[in-house]
Amino acid sequence: MNAAVWPYWSWVLPILGVTALWASGSGKRWGWLVGFVGQLLWVAYALASRQYGFLLSALAFAAIYARNYLHWRGDIPARRLSGQPCLPAQSADLPDTAATSLKPPTNKATRNS
């Protein structure tokens, strides 16, 4: 397929890319899949238009989108958007340092005088 035959490449590819970034940044895991599919279309575009330089970038971006989909924890951006602090998740194995770090330090030298 020649790129000139299907003139919508310049619309479909950026719309997919922007949608993927918006969804991923909003805490939606499916955004990484949309980005991955978009990269497959970039591969098709590179082959159809004989612009083989796009192949390397499309494969690199596809690998990043796949990796982020597999490792995504959507709670961090969602908390940031809701105004909640972005603290690491508390584990039962770790001491609760947030409560103790808010206490003012005590100065033993001034307490005894």
Secondary structure, 3 states (H helix, E strand, C coil): CCCCCCCCHHHHHHHHHHHHHHHHHCCCCHHHHHHHHHHHHHHHHHHHHCCCHHHHHHHHHHHHHHHHHHHCCCHHHHHHHHCCCCCCCCCCCCCCHHHHHCCCCCCHHHHCC
